[in-house]
C-alpha cells in the first residue's frame, strides 16, 4: 500500500502547478487502479481545510471528499497517536501532523508519497517507512 500525504491530494484535486498536478493525478490514479491507494481521515480533514483556504467552492470540496470516501480512509487510533508522538519527539515536536501521517502509514503501508520536502526530510530518519519526496 502507498500512503498519500495531503499535499499530494491537494495537487491531485486542483492545478496550482501544472507539473505537480499531473504527477499527483498520475500517481493517485495508478495507485487506485492497482488497489494500493491509502489515506486517512486526517488526510480528508486537512484536504477540506486546504481547499477552503484556497477558496475552492464548497460544492467542489464536497465532490472531492465524496470521491475519497469511496477509498475507505483509515481512522486515527491511539496507537497511531502514540507512535506519532515518538516520531515528533525526535524532531522536537515540530510537524506533528506529518508525524501522525507517518505513523498511520507505518501501520498499513510500505511507502508514503509527499511533496513536503522540508518536513519529511527530517521525519524520514526516524521511520523504516520508505518516504518518496516528489
C-alpha positions as CSV (number, residue, x, y, z in Angstrom):
1,X,0.0,0.0,0.0
2,X,1.0,3.6,-0.6
3,X,0.0,6.4,1.7
4,X,-0.6,9.8,0.1
5,X,0.2,12.9,2.1
6,X,-2.4,15.7,2.0
7,X,-0.3,17.9,-0.2
8,X,-0.4,15.2,-3.0
9,X,-4.2,15.1,-2.6
10,X,-4.4,18.9,-2.9
11,X,-2.3,18.8,-6.1
12,X,-4.5,16.0,-7.4
13,X,-7.7,18.0,-6.8
14,X,-6.6,21.4,-8.2
15,X,-3.9,22.7,-10.5
16,X,-1.7,25.2,-8.7
17,X,1.4,23.9,-10.5
18,X,0.9,22.0,-13.8
19,X,3.8,19.6,-13.2
20,X,2.7,18.7,-9.6
21,X,-0.9,18.4,-10.7
22,X,0.0,16.0,-13.5
23,X,2.3,14.0,-11.3
24,X,-0.2,13.8,-8.4
25,X,-3.0,12.8,-10.8
26,X,-1.0,10.1,-12.4
27,X,0.3,8.6,-9.1
28,X,-3.1,8.7,-7.4
29,X,-5.0,7.2,-10.3
30,X,-2.4,4.4,-10.7
31,X,-2.5,3.6,-7.0
32,X,-6.3,3.5,-7.0
33,X,-6.3,1.3,-10.2
34,X,-3.7,-1.1,-8.6
35,X,-5.6,-1.1,-5.3
36,X,-2.6,0.4,-3.5
37,X,-4.1,3.8,-2.5
38,X,-4.4,4.7,1.2
39,X,-5.3,7.9,3.0
40,X,-6.6,8.5,6.5
41,X,-9.4,10.5,8.0
42,X,-6.7,13.0,8.9
43,X,-6.0,13.4,5.2
44,X,-9.6,14.3,4.5
45,X,-9.8,16.8,7.3
46,X,-6.6,18.5,6.1
47,X,-7.7,18.4,2.5
48,X,-11.0,20.1,3.2
49,X,-9.2,22.8,5.2
50,X,-6.5,23.3,2.5
51,X,-9.1,23.5,-0.3
52,X,-11.2,26.0,1.7
53,X,-8.1,28.2,2.3
54,X,-7.5,28.1,-1.5
55,X,-11.1,29.5,-1.9
56,X,-12.4,26.4,-3.6
57,X,-16.2,26.3,-3.7
58,X,-17.9,24.2,-1.1
59,X,-19.6,22.1,-3.7
60,X,-16.3,21.2,-5.3
61,X,-14.7,20.4,-1.9
62,X,-17.6,18.1,-1.1
63,X,-17.3,16.4,-4.5
64,X,-13.6,15.7,-3.9
65,X,-14.3,14.4,-0.4
66,X,-17.1,12.2,-1.7
67,X,-14.7,10.6,-4.1
68,X,-12.1,10.0,-1.5
69,X,-14.6,8.5,0.9
70,X,-15.0,5.6,-1.6
71,X,-11.4,4.7,-1.0
72,X,-12.1,3.7,2.7
73,X,-9.8,6.1,4.5
74,X,-8.4,4.6,7.7
75,X,-9.2,6.2,11.1
76,X,-6.6,7.6,13.5
77,X,-6.1,5.3,16.5
78,X,-4.5,5.8,19.9
79,X,-1.6,3.6,18.7
80,X,-1.1,5.9,15.8
81,X,-1.1,9.0,18.1
82,X,1.4,7.4,20.4
83,X,3.7,6.4,17.6
84,X,3.4,9.9,16.1
85,X,4.4,11.4,19.5
86,X,7.6,9.2,19.4
87,X,8.5,10.5,16.0
88,X,7.6,14.0,16.9
89,X,9.9,13.8,20.0
90,X,12.7,13.1,17.6
91,X,12.0,16.3,15.6
92,X,11.4,18.5,18.7
93,X,7.6,18.1,18.3
94,X,7.6,20.1,15.1
95,X,5.5,18.8,12.2
96,X,3.1,16.8,14.5
97,X,0.5,16.2,11.8
98,X,3.1,14.9,9.4
99,X,4.4,12.6,12.2
100,X,0.8,11.3,12.5
101,X,0.6,10.7,8.8
102,X,3.8,8.8,9.1
103,X,2.6,6.7,12.0
104,X,-0.6,5.8,10.1
105,X,1.4,4.9,7.0
106,X,3.7,2.7,9.0
107,X,0.8,0.6,10.1
108,X,-0.6,-0.1,6.7
109,X,1.9,0.8,4.0
110,X,5.5,0.4,2.9
111,X,5.7,3.8,1.2
112,X,4.5,7.4,1.6
113,X,4.3,10.0,-1.2
114,X,4.6,13.7,-0.4
115,X,5.7,17.0,-2.0
116,X,6.6,18.2,1.5
117,X,10.4,18.0,1.4
118,X,11.1,20.3,4.4
119,X,9.1,18.3,7.0
120,X,9.6,14.7,5.7
121,X,13.3,15.2,5.1
122,X,13.5,15.3,8.9
123,X,10.9,12.6,9.6
124,X,12.3,10.0,7.2
125,X,15.3,9.5,9.5
126,X,13.0,8.2,12.3
127,X,11.0,5.6,10.4
128,X,11.6,2.4,8.3
129,X,8.8,3.6,6.0
130,X,10.0,4.5,2.5
131,X,9.2,8.2,2.1
132,X,9.2,9.3,-1.5
133,X,9.5,13.1,-1.8
134,X,8.2,14.1,-5.2
